[in-house]
Amino acid sequence: MKTINHQFINKSFFVSPNWDVKHLFIGTFNPEGGDKVNYFYGRQKNCFWKILTIIFEENFDPNSNNFFELLKKHGIACVDIIQSVNKIDDNDFTETEINKILGQGYSDSKIINNSFKRLYNTEAISKFISLNNCYVYSTWGTGSSLKNWKNEINKINFTSNLVSPSLAARVPKGVAKFEFMLNDWRSKIHL
């Protein structure tokens, strides 16, 4: 396994949702070989859909029958900036490395650091944004300070950088994590 692709790489909504998009949320990477989900942020270990459920007053459940109808109704779509990851030395991934990418928590720090080569969707995402009049939100919080990562994400014109919806996200000490996330998103999402 020299390349680990995004699990939605062959889906029609991967980087160019075919509905009218008002709110585009950009994440990092949802690897093939990990937990299978119906749409972005489909795992239970983050607060993404819980936050949007409160803000938009709809029950966004990626496993429900009307999920895509609700996305279209509110003009919500998601994309990820990374299409695939490879080893820097072009060898196969070790089991430890695969576990870092596919393993528990899907830690962005494991794929954003310089341990792996990344193939980005930046050009396709930028093209989509240029053809659609939408608000664009990043969901990786403050992200990494690595130069090549910052260079890539700075190619995209964001409306707002949201606090990460990950339960592993850092928030100020003594602050309730979910409330902090919700307040940040409420203040930045344009309804």
QUIVEN-V56133 format. One record per run of one state. SS is the DSSP state (~ for helix, > for strand, _ for the rest). FROM is the first residue (numbers start at 1). TO is the last residue. Records with the same first field share a line. If there is no record, write none. Layout:
# QUIVEN-V56133
SS = FROM-TO / FROM-TO
This chain:
# QUIVEN-V56133
_ = 1-2 / 7-22 / 28-30 / 32-45 / 47-47 / 57-66 / 75-75 / 81-81 / 88-94 / 103-107 / 113-115 / 121-121 / 132-134 / 139-146 / 154-159 / 162-165 / 167-176 / 189-191
> = 3-6 / 23-27 / 31-31 / 46-46 / 76-80 / 82-87 / 116-120 / 135-138 / 160-161 / 166-166
~ = 48-56 / 67-74 / 95-102 / 108-112 / 122-131 / 147-153 / 177-188
